[in-house]
Amino acid sequence: MATATQMTSYANVNQLTFTGRISATKVVSGKNGDFLAVTLITNIANDKSVNVTFNDSEGIMKLEANGKLPVGRMITVTGTIDNVSEVYLKDGQPVLRKRPELKLVGATILRGGLGALPKSATQATRTVPGTVVKVGTPVSDLTPESAYSDNSADAATAPVDEAPAPF
């Protein structure tokens, strides 16, 4: 009887997608340069959550540098599971993690994967009373057709139905 490794001639990996909230991001210096370490918390069942961790040194790191990945933001990430753990070593003794951890490799945030921001990041800042606010000159000459349309047919009037002829 052949084992799975003897019969498999293709990459035996699965892509998984997780949606959750960012709980931590940290830029770390490694032997190959700087990279971003991200921890995401997601629910797998009622009252059961896991940490999903992944590293990136390109696109996701640029999102963090531009302030697009604050703690608490909902994201959807896709990747391949590299490791699963429920314990870690502290002073040589195994310690149970607060939540099980899934480590992803090749993680990406696909188009539409950036979700809601935390409430604190979405609150608009108000101006202080007495602050001078510049107001632009109103433009009243523009109509929706002239401002947004590149087709002159959009500005044409619609035809009006005539009353039917009597019998």
C-alpha positions in Angstrom: 0.0 0.0 0.0 1.4 3.4 -1.0 1.4 6.4 1.4 0.0 9.8 0.6 3.5 11.2 0.0 4.3 8.5 -2.6 1.2 9.1 -4.6 0.9 12.9 -4.5 2.6 14.7 -7.3 1.2 18.1 -6.7 1.3 20.6 -3.8 -0.9 19.2 -1.1 -2.0 22.5 0.5 -5.3 24.1 1.2 -6.1 27.8 1.1 -8.3 28.9 4.0 -10.0 32.3 4.6 -10.6 33.9 7.9 -12.5 37.0 8.8 -11.9 38.7 12.2 -10.5 41.7 14.0 -6.9 42.7 14.2 -5.7 42.4 17.8 -2.0 43.3 17.2 0.4 44.5 14.5 4.1 44.9 14.9 7.0 45.7 12.5 9.8 43.3 13.3 13.4 43.3 12.1 14.6 39.9 11.0 17.6 38.4 9.2 16.0 39.1 5.8 14.8 42.7 6.7 11.7 44.2 8.2 8.4 42.4 8.2 4.9 43.0 9.7 3.6 40.5 12.2 -0.2 40.5 12.4 -2.5 38.8 14.9 -6.2 38.4 14.0 -8.9 37.1 16.4 -11.7 35.2 14.8 -14.6 33.1 16.1 -14.8 29.5 15.0 -18.0 28.7 17.1 -20.1 30.4 19.7 -17.8 31.5 22.5 -14.8 29.8 20.9 -12.2 32.0 19.2 -8.7 31.5 17.8 -5.7 33.7 17.0 -4.7 33.7 13.3 -1.1 35.0 12.9 0.8 35.8 9.7 3.8 37.8 8.5 4.2 40.0 5.5 6.9 42.3 4.1 5.1 43.7 1.0 1.5 44.6 0.4 0.0 44.1 3.9 3.0 45.9 5.4 2.3 48.9 3.1 -1.3 49.0 4.3 0.0 49.2 7.9 2.5 51.9 7.0 -0.4 53.9 5.5 -2.5 53.6 8.6 -5.1 51.2 7.0 -4.7 48.4 9.6 -5.5 49.8 13.0 -6.1 47.5 15.9 -9.8 46.5 15.9 -10.3 46.7 12.1 -12.2 43.8 10.5 -10.2 42.1 7.7 -10.6 39.0 5.6 -7.3 37.1 5.1 -6.5 34.1 2.9 -3.5 31.8 3.3 -2.2 28.3 4.0 -2.0 26.9 7.5 1.7 26.3 8.5 1.3 25.5 12.1 -1.4 25.1 14.9 -0.5 25.4 18.6 -2.3 25.5 21.9 0.7 25.8 24.1 4.0 27.7 24.3 7.1 27.3 26.4 7.8 29.7 29.2 11.0 29.1 31.3 11.0 25.6 29.8 7.5 24.8 31.0 4.5 24.4 28.6 1.9 27.0 29.1 -1.7 26.9 27.7 -2.5 29.8 25.3 -5.5 31.9 26.0 -6.7 31.0 22.5 -5.4 28.4 20.1 -3.1 29.9 17.4 -3.2 29.2 13.6 -0.1 30.4 11.7 -0.6 31.2 8.1 2.0 31.5 5.3 1.4 33.2 2.0 -1.3 35.4 3.6 -3.1 38.0 1.5 -5.9 40.4 1.9 -8.0 40.1 -1.2 -9.9 42.9 -2.8 -12.8 43.8 -0.5 -11.0 42.3 2.5 -10.7 45.5 4.4 -13.7 45.7 6.6 -15.1 48.1 9.2 -12.9 50.3 11.2 -13.1 50.4 15.0 -15.4 53.1 16.3 -12.6 55.2 17.6 -10.9 55.4 14.2 -14.1 56.4 12.4 -15.2 59.3 14.7 -14.7 62.6 12.9 -12.7 65.3 14.5 -14.8 68.4 15.2 -13.4 71.9 14.8 -13.0 74.0 17.8 -15.5 76.9 18.0 -14.0 80.1 16.7 -11.7 78.3 14.2 -11.7 79.9 10.8 -13.0 77.5 8.2 -12.3 78.1 4.5 -15.3 77.7 2.3 -15.0 77.3 -1.5 -16.9 79.4 -4.0 -20.2 77.7 -4.8 -20.6 76.7 -8.4 -24.2 77.0 -9.4 -23.7 76.7 -13.2 -23.2 73.0 -13.1 -26.0 70.6 -13.5 -25.8 66.9 -12.8 -25.7 66.3 -16.6 -22.9 68.7 -17.3 -20.8 67.9 -14.2 -20.8 64.1 -14.5 -21.8 63.1 -18.0 -19.5 62.5 -20.9 -22.5 61.7 -23.2 -24.6 64.6 -24.6 -27.5 62.2 -24.9 -27.8 62.2 -21.1 -28.8 65.9 -21.2 -31.6 65.3 -23.8 -35.2 65.3 -22.6 -37.1 62.1 -22.4 -39.9 61.5 -25.0 -43.5 62.0 -23.7 -46.1 59.4 -24.4 -49.1 60.6 -26.4 -52.7 59.7 -25.5 -53.9 56.7 -27.4 -56.2 57.3 -30.4 -59.9 56.8 -29.8 -61.6 53.8 -31.4 
